Amino acid sequence: MKKFNSKVQFSISDTPLPHNFIAEKIILSCLLINYEAIEVTIKTVRVETFYFINHQEIYKAIVEMYRKKLTINVFSVNDFLKETGCLDKIGGPKVLLELLNQIPNLVYLEEYIQLIQDKFLRRSLINLGYEAINSAYITNIPLEKILTDFEKKSFKLTNELIEEKKLTTAELFSSVFLELKKKALKPELPGLGSGFYDLDSLTQGFQKSDLIILAGRPSMGKTAFALNMTENILKKYKVPILFFSLEMSKEQLIYRLLSNETGISQTRLKIGNLYKEDWYKLKESIQNYSRLPFFIDDQANLTIQEIRSKIKKILFEQNEIGLIVIDYLQLLLNSKLKSENRVQELSQITRALKNLAKEFQIPIIALSQLSRNVETRINKRPILSDLRESGSIEQDADLVLMLYRENYYTPTAEKNEKITPAELIIAKHRNGPLGIIELSFQNDPIKFFNTFLNHS
């Protein structure tokens, strides 16, 4: 029997590449006797999905005949292969007749298709591995190019696997119906609750695959609010959270977390002005956080490809990620090469982040700066057009949240009051209402609170 003659044929040992001879024969026998089977198969199966050359040629002939609206059976396919000079290539008429010896079971056709697709993807993965090995030996090819090419091709393979596992419309409706029944029996937020009640009420929690933009002017409290939500989610759901801090170091973030948890001001923590009871609080807080799956990455100048690799690493170690936070968007790079058009690059970055959220089914919160134009207006409450270097941020985001503290613009009032009012503006909500949420802000420790008067 002739095998697929391509670069995937070599291997480290004499072990044959993954394939399923019987499944390939059964699929072809189904196609020779049932026209509807052809309609089902050509939607997902390519010629190279078959491993054996003669099976590829037979399938190629059937597809071509189908597109030309010709009658398809063992005799017509035999004649077509003869006319195109491919009959001898498949091994003659006897190979076609042998297919009729298979007992085709149309009920299991899709299962056989999944079998040969699985083998094809495994062969492709082996081929990809060899390409990477060969490239690694060629020292004049930059390592970054080898890794980027490997990442792109493996991403393409992953997408093919995702496409293969897509549900039919009937299955989707059935899945949604079961999900609704579960919610009816146990009412709860369908997404991750942020711990801020009014926000959760309007959004129903952060949904899988959502890209959430949290925007504000410098010192408005973006990082603090993101950390507050992170703390709340960690404590309630105990899910792994990956926090990319491109501006602040890991140590600075830890100081903030400890300050929030213990109530000890950051100023006293940094200078080491601690009382006896503070040490007990710190010890307990450190023990609590040590048990939580919180991962901080403070590498500067991160690219989207590097973020993707780090996500996959944590997923491999933890099996899941509940939330990803990126602080902040404008410090990300699309690649290590400097871009002349920053707005265009930022558009590519936000689109890539949305794709990551969708691919891994994880909500991503990306912090974003706002334009200085805010400062020139009498009313400094931010609006969507204030998104700095906005590009397609507004278009790609499922949810745009904007922080605003009026007292920030009156420094005297800010200093005199320990707790000041703050607003979280829902400026865009793809799947729900807009609104302004009233919060309370504390300057040291830097923390946002629910305004409980709204819930009395």
Secondary structure per residue as TSV (DSSP state, phi and psi in degrees):
chain	resnum	aa	ss	phi	psi
A	1	M	-	360.0	131.3
A	2	K	-	-79.4	140.5
A	3	K	-	-108.1	163.8
A	4	F	-	-61.6	116.3
A	5	N	-	-92.9	90.1
A	6	S	S	-147.7	180.0
A	7	K	G	-65.5	-15.6
A	8	V	G	-77.9	-1.9
A	9	Q	G	-76.5	-26.0
A	10	F	-	-78.1	152.5
A	11	S	-	-150.4	166.6
A	12	I	S	-63.5	-36.8
A	13	S	S	-123.0	-170.4
A	14	D	S	-85.7	6.4
A	15	T	-	-62.8	127.7
A	16	P	-	-63.3	151.2
A	17	L	-	-69.9	154.7
A	18	P	S	-57.3	131.8
A	19	H	-	-164.5	167.2
A	20	N	-	-138.5	96.8
A	21	F	H	-60.7	-46.1
A	22	I	H	-65.2	-43.8
A	23	A	H	-61.1	-40.2
A	24	E	H	-62.9	-43.1
A	25	K	H	-65.7	-41.2
A	26	I	H	-64.9	-40.8
A	27	I	H	-61.1	-46.9
A	28	L	H	-63.7	-38.1
A	29	S	H	-66.1	-35.8
A	30	C	H	-63.0	-41.1
A	31	L	H	-67.5	-30.0
A	32	L	H	-75.9	-17.8
A	33	I	H	-118.1	-9.3
A	34	N	-	-140.4	117.9
A	35	Y	H	-66.9	-36.8
A	36	E	H	-65.1	-32.1
A	37	A	H	-62.1	-34.9
A	38	I	H	-64.7	-44.2
A	39	E	H	-59.3	-38.6
A	40	V	H	-69.8	-44.3
A	41	T	H	-70.8	-43.8
A	42	I	T	-68.3	-13.6
A	43	K	T	-68.7	-30.1
A	44	T	T	-125.7	-21.0
A	45	V	-	-100.5	125.5
A	46	R	-	-96.9	168.3
A	47	V	G	-58.7	-44.9
A	48	E	G	-72.1	-7.0
A	49	T	G	-65.1	-30.6
A	50	F	S	-76.8	141.3
A	51	Y	-	-86.3	-39.4
A	52	F	S	-88.6	138.6
A	53	I	H	-59.5	-43.7
A	54	N	H	-65.2	-34.4
A	55	H	H	-67.8	-37.0
A	56	Q	H	-61.8	-45.3
A	57	E	H	-65.2	-40.2
A	58	I	H	-64.7	-45.7
A	59	Y	H	-63.8	-41.6
A	60	K	H	-59.5	-42.0
A	61	A	H	-64.6	-43.5
A	62	I	H	-62.2	-43.7
A	63	V	H	-62.8	-44.4
A	64	E	H	-64.4	-41.9
A	65	M	H	-64.9	-38.3
A	66	Y	H	-62.7	-43.1
A	67	R	H	-68.8	-26.2
A	68	K	T	-89.9	4.3
A	69	K	T	59.5	37.9
A	70	L	-	-90.9	157.3
A	71	T	-	-67.2	137.3
A	72	I	-	-121.9	117.2
A	73	N	S	-155.7	179.3
A	74	V	H	-60.6	-34.7
A	75	F	H	-75.8	-42.6
A	76	S	H	-68.1	-35.8
A	77	V	H	-67.8	-39.5
A	78	N	H	-57.9	-46.8
A	79	D	H	-65.1	-40.4
A	80	F	H	-63.8	-43.9
A	81	L	H	-65.0	-36.4
A	82	K	H	-65.5	-44.5
A	83	E	H	-64.7	-33.9
A	84	T	T	-89.9	2.8
A	85	G	T	75.0	23.4
A	86	C	-	-111.3	-1.3
A	87	L	H	-64.4	-44.2
A	88	D	H	-66.0	-32.2
A	89	K	H	-62.2	-32.8
A	90	I	H	-87.4	-8.1
A	91	G	T	107.0	11.5
A	92	G	-	90.1	177.2
A	93	P	H	-59.0	-27.5
A	94	K	H	-62.3	-31.4
A	95	V	H	-65.9	-40.5
A	96	L	H	-65.4	-42.3
A	97	L	H	-65.9	-34.3
A	98	E	H	-62.6	-31.3
A	99	L	H	-62.5	-31.9
A	100	L	T	-71.5	-15.9
A	101	N	T	-73.3	-20.7
A	102	Q	S	-70.4	145.9
A	103	I	-	-96.5	99.4
A	104	P	-	-71.3	130.7
A	105	N	-	-117.9	100.5
A	106	L	G	-64.1	-24.4
A	107	V	G	-61.6	-35.2
A	108	Y	G	-101.7	14.0
A	109	L	H	-55.9	-46.7
A	110	E	H	-63.7	-32.7
A	111	E	H	-67.6	-40.7
A	112	Y	H	-65.0	-38.3
A	113	I	H	-62.0	-44.4
A	114	Q	H	-61.5	-36.3
A	115	L	H	-60.9	-49.0
A	116	I	H	-74.9	-26.7
A	117	Q	H	-68.5	-39.3
A	118	D	H	-59.9	-44.9
A	119	K	H	-65.5	-39.7
A	120	F	H	-62.8	-44.2
A	121	L	H	-65.7	-34.9
A	122	R	H	-66.7	-40.7
A	123	R	H	-63.8	-40.6
A	124	S	H	-63.2	-38.6
A	125	L	H	-65.7	-40.8
A	126	I	H	-61.1	-45.0
A	127	N	H	-60.1	-42.6
A	128	L	H	-62.6	-40.2
A	129	G	H	-62.3	-42.2
A	130	Y	H	-65.9	-39.0
A	131	E	H	-59.9	-42.8
A	132	A	H	-65.0	-41.7
A	133	I	H	-62.2	-48.0
A	134	N	H	-61.2	-42.1
A	135	S	H	-65.4	-36.5
A	136	A	H	-64.3	-27.4
A	137	Y	H	-76.9	-20.4
A	138	I	-	-89.1	99.9
A	139	T	T	-70.9	-16.8
A	140	N	T	-85.4	-0.8
A	141	I	S	-90.3	122.2
A	142	P	-	-56.9	138.5
A	143	L	H	-59.1	-37.8
A	144	E	H	-61.5	-37.9
A	145	K	H	-66.5	-41.4
A	146	I	H	-60.9	-47.1
A	147	L	H	-66.4	-40.0
A	148	T	H	-65.0	-44.5
A	149	D	H	-61.1	-43.5
A	150	F	H	-62.4	-42.7
A	151	E	H	-61.8	-44.2
A	152	K	H	-63.4	-44.4
A	153	K	H	-70.8	-37.0
A	154	S	H	-69.9	-32.7
A	155	F	H	-63.0	-41.1
A	156	K	H	-63.0	-41.7
A	157	L	H	-63.0	-42.6
A	158	T	H	-60.0	-42.1
A	159	N	H	-62.1	-38.5
A	160	E	H	-63.7	-38.5
A	161	L	H	-66.6	-40.6
A	162	I	H	-63.0	-44.3
A	163	E	H	-59.3	-40.3
A	164	E	H	-63.5	-31.0
A	165	K	T	-94.6	7.4
A	166	K	-	-61.5	139.9
A	167	L	-	-80.6	151.7
A	168	T	-	-73.0	166.3
A	169	T	H	-59.3	-42.6
A	170	A	H	-62.1	-42.2
A	171	E	H	-65.3	-38.3
A	172	L	H	-62.7	-46.8
A	173	F	H	-62.2	-40.0
A	174	S	H	-63.7	-42.7
A	175	S	H	-62.9	-44.4
A	176	V	H	-63.1	-41.3
A	177	F	H	-61.3	-44.2
A	178	L	H	-63.8	-39.0
A	179	E	H	-63.3	-41.2
A	180	L	H	-64.5	-38.5
A	181	K	H	-64.3	-40.8
A	182	K	H	-62.3	-42.8
A	183	K	H	-65.7	-36.9
A	184	A	H	-66.4	-36.7
A	185	L	H	-74.9	-32.7
A	186	K	S	-137.3	83.6
A	187	P	-	-62.1	126.6
A	188	E	-	-163.0	169.1
A	189	L	-	-63.3	133.4
A	190	P	S	-71.4	-21.4
A	191	G	S	-113.7	-170.8
A	192	L	B	-76.8	121.7
A	193	G	-	-75.9	132.6
A	194	S	-	-78.5	-15.9
A	195	G	S	91.6	-6.2
A	196	F	-	-103.8	108.4
A	197	Y	H	-58.3	-47.5
A	198	D	H	-66.7	-35.8
A	199	L	H	-63.9	-46.6
A	200	D	H	-65.1	-34.1
A	201	S	H	-64.0	-39.2
A	202	L	H	-80.5	-33.5
A	203	T	H	-99.0	-17.9
A	204	Q	S	62.4	30.6
A	205	G	S	86.4	165.5
A	206	F	B	-78.2	124.5
A	207	Q	-	-88.6	150.6
A	208	K	T	-58.1	138.8
A	209	S	T	79.6	3.2
A	210	D	-	-79.7	140.3
A	211	L	E	-104.6	116.7
A	212	I	E	-110.6	123.9
A	213	I	E	-100.1	125.1
A	214	L	E	-111.1	109.2
A	215	A	E	-115.7	155.1
A	216	G	E	177.7	162.2
A	217	R	-	-71.6	160.1
A	218	P	T	-53.7	141.8
A	219	S	T	68.1	13.8
A	220	M	S	-81.1	-18.3
A	221	G	S	111.0	24.1
A	222	K	H	-61.3	-50.8
A	223	T	H	-63.8	-41.4
A	224	A	H	-60.3	-45.5
A	225	F	H	-66.6	-40.7
A	226	A	H	-62.1	-41.1
A	227	L	H	-67.0	-40.0
A	228	N	H	-59.2	-45.4
A	229	M	H	-64.1	-41.3
A	230	T	H	-59.3	-46.6
A	231	E	H	-58.3	-47.3
A	232	N	H	-60.9	-43.6
A	233	I	H	-68.4	-41.9
A	234	L	H	-58.8	-46.3
A	235	K	H	-70.8	-35.8
A	236	K	H	-81.0	-46.6
A	237	Y	H	-101.4	-18.8
A	238	K	-	57.1	28.2
A	239	V	-	-92.3	149.0
A	240	P	-	-61.0	135.6
A	241	I	E	-124.9	132.1
A	242	L	E	-108.8	118.9
A	243	F	E	-114.9	110.7
A	244	F	E	-91.3	112.5
A	245	S	E	-109.4	98.5
A	246	L	S	-86.8	-10.5
A	247	E	S	-110.2	-49.0
A	248	M	S	-96.8	151.4
A	249	S	-	-79.0	165.0
A	250	K	H	-56.7	-41.7
A	251	E	H	-62.4	-41.5
A	252	Q	H	-62.5	-40.9
A	253	L	H	-65.6	-40.2
A	254	I	H	-63.1	-41.8
A	255	Y	H	-56.4	-44.5
A	256	R	H	-62.8	-45.2
A	257	L	H	-61.7	-44.9
A	258	L	H	-65.3	-38.6
A	259	S	H	-62.7	-45.1
A	260	N	H	-62.8	-42.3
A	261	E	H	-72.4	-39.4
A	262	T	H	-94.3	-21.1
A	263	G	-	83.4	2.1
A	264	I	-	-79.7	131.8
A	265	S	-	-64.0	148.9
A	266	Q	H	-61.7	-34.6
A	267	T	H	-59.9	-47.6
A	268	R	H	-67.5	-36.5
A	269	L	H	-62.7	-44.2
A	270	K	H	-67.9	-36.3
A	271	I	H	-91.1	-5.6
A	272	G	T	77.8	21.1
A	273	N	-	-84.4	82.4
A	274	L	-	-119.5	144.8
A	275	Y	-	-96.2	170.6
A	276	K	H	-57.9	-44.0
A	277	E	H	-68.2	-24.3
A	278	D	H	-63.4	-37.3
A	279	W	H	-64.9	-37.5
A	280	Y	H	-64.3	-43.5
A	281	K	H	-61.6	-44.0
A	282	L	H	-63.9	-43.5
A	283	K	H	-60.7	-45.5
A	284	E	H	-64.5	-41.9
A	285	S	H	-63.8	-44.0
A	286	I	H	-63.5	-40.7
A	287	Q	H	-62.9	-41.7
A	288	N	H	-62.8	-47.3
A	289	Y	H	-69.9	-29.9
A	290	S	H	-64.6	-23.9
A	291	R	T	-86.7	-11.0
A	292	L	S	-94.3	143.1
A	293	P	-	-81.5	70.3
A	294	F	E	-110.1	123.6
A	295	F	E	-119.5	120.0
A	296	I	E	-108.3	130.3
A	297	D	E	-121.6	114.9
A	298	D	-	-109.6	24.8
A	299	Q	-	-64.7	131.8
A	300	A	S	-84.0	164.3
A	301	N	S	53.3	44.8
A	302	L	-	-74.0	142.1
A	303	T	B	-101.6	164.8
A	304	I	H	-60.6	-40.7
A	305	Q	H	-61.8	-39.4
A	306	E	H	-67.6	-40.0
A	307	I	H	-61.3	-43.8
A	308	R	H	-60.5	-43.3
A	309	S	H	-63.5	-40.6
A	310	K	H	-67.9	-37.5
A	311	I	H	-60.8	-46.3
A	312	K	H	-63.2	-36.0
A	313	K	H	-64.6	-46.8
A	314	I	H	-66.0	-39.3
A	315	L	H	-61.3	-39.4
A	316	F	H	-64.2	-39.3
A	317	E	H	-79.7	-37.2
A	318	Q	H	-107.1	-13.1
A	319	N	S	74.7	-17.5
A	320	E	-	-156.5	159.0
A	321	I	-	-134.5	127.0
A	322	G	S	-83.3	-32.7
A	323	L	E	-157.4	145.3
A	324	I	E	-122.3	132.8
A	325	V	E	-120.8	134.8
A	326	I	E	-123.2	118.9
A	327	D	E	-123.1	97.2
A	328	Y	-	-138.3	173.2
A	329	L	G	-56.1	-45.8
A	330	Q	G	-69.1	-11.2
A	331	L	G	-92.8	-5.1
A	332	L	-	-77.2	153.2
A	333	L	B	-117.3	146.4
A	334	N	S	-78.3	-31.6
A	335	S	S	-158.3	173.7
A	336	K	S	-72.3	-15.6
A	337	L	S	-79.7	136.1
A	338	K	-	-70.9	132.4
A	339	S	-	-97.1	139.2
A	340	E	S	-80.7	-26.7
A	341	N	-	-111.1	95.5
A	342	R	H	-67.2	-36.6
A	343	V	H	-62.6	-43.9
A	344	Q	H	-65.3	-40.6
A	345	E	H	-63.6	-41.7
A	346	L	H	-64.8	-36.2
A	347	S	H	-61.6	-41.8
A	348	Q	H	-65.7	-36.6
A	349	I	H	-66.4	-47.1
A	350	T	H	-65.3	-37.6
A	351	R	H	-64.2	-40.6
A	352	A	H	-65.6	-38.7
A	353	L	H	-64.2	-41.8
A	354	K	H	-62.3	-40.4
A	355	N	H	-64.0	-38.7
A	356	L	H	-64.0	-44.6
A	357	A	H	-59.2	-40.4
A	358	K	H	-72.2	-42.8
A	359	E	H	-63.3	-47.9
A	360	F	H	-91.7	-4.3
A	361	Q	T	55.0	51.4
A	362	I	-	-132.1	131.8
A	363	P	-	-67.7	136.7
A	364	I	E	-118.5	124.7
A	365	I	E	-102.5	119.0
A	366	A	E	-114.3	121.5
A	367	L	E	-77.7	146.4
A	368	S	E	-141.8	143.1
A	369	Q	E	-76.2	159.6
A	370	L	B	-112.3	155.6
A	371	S	-	-63.4	152.0
A	372	R	T	-66.6	-13.8
A	373	N	H	-55.1	-26.4
A	374	V	H	-56.6	-40.9
A	375	E	H	-68.9	-21.6
A	376	T	H	-84.3	-10.7
A	377	R	S	-93.3	154.3
A	378	I	S	-68.4	-48.1
A	379	N	S	-88.6	107.4
A	380	K	-	-91.7	8.6
A	381	R	-	-66.1	124.8
A	382	P	-	-69.9	152.8
A	383	I	-	-130.2	168.2
A	384	L	G	-54.2	-39.3
A	385	S	G	-67.4	-8.9
A	386	D	G	-81.8	-7.0
A	387	L	B	-59.1	121.2
A	388	R	T	-68.2	137.5
A	389	E	T	45.8	43.8
A	390	S	-	-52.2	-38.1
A	391	G	T	51.6	-122.9
A	392	S	T	-110.9	25.1
A	393	I	H	-55.1	-51.1
A	394	E	H	-60.9	-39.9
A	395	Q	H	-69.3	-42.3
A	396	D	H	-81.2	-27.3
A	397	A	-	-72.0	141.5
A	398	D	S	-85.8	-29.8
A	399	L	E	-142.2	128.0
A	400	V	E	-117.3	116.5
A	401	L	E	-109.2	137.9
A	402	M	E	-128.4	128.9
A	403	L	E	-90.9	139.3
A	404	Y	E	-145.2	128.8
A	405	R	-	-128.8	109.1
A	406	E	G	-61.2	-35.9
A	407	N	G	-65.1	-19.7
A	408	Y	G	-58.8	-33.4
A	409	Y	G	-88.1	0.8
A	410	T	-	-128.3	79.4
A	411	P	H	-53.5	-33.0
A	412	T	H	-62.8	-46.3
A	413	A	H	-62.9	-37.4
A	414	E	H	-61.6	-41.4
A	415	K	H	-73.3	-36.0
A	416	N	H	-76.0	-27.2
A	417	E	-	-106.2	132.7
A	418	K	S	-75.4	-41.0
A	419	I	E	-115.2	125.6
A	420	T	E	-125.6	155.9
A	421	P	E	-72.9	150.2
A	422	A	E	-140.6	159.4
A	423	E	E	-126.3	139.3
A	424	L	E	-113.4	112.1
A	425	I	E	-95.5	122.1
A	426	I	E	-87.3	97.3
A	427	A	E	-86.7	-24.3
A	428	K	E	-145.6	137.3
A	429	H	E	-146.6	101.2
A	430	R	T	-59.7	-34.1
A	431	N	T	-120.0	26.8
A	432	G	S	-173.8	-169.6
A	433	P	-	-78.2	158.8
A	434	L	-	-92.4	170.5
A	435	G	E	168.8	173.6
A	436	I	E	-119.2	125.4
A	437	I	E	-105.9	127.9
A	438	E	E	-85.0	128.9
A	439	L	E	-128.4	171.1
A	440	S	E	-116.7	142.9
A	441	F	E	-121.9	133.7
A	442	Q	E	-114.6	133.8
A	443	N	E	-79.7	-35.9
A	444	D	T	-154.3	113.1
A	445	P	T	-59.7	145.7
A	446	I	E	-72.8	113.3
A	447	K	E	-156.5	144.6
A	448	F	E	-104.8	146.3
A	449	F	E	-128.5	157.5
A	450	N	E	-66.1	142.5
A	451	T	-	-87.6	99.3
A	452	F	G	-69.0	-16.3
A	453	L	G	-59.0	-27.3
A	454	N	G	-73.2	-11.6
A	455	H	G	-121.2	14.4
A	456	S	-	-77.1	360.0
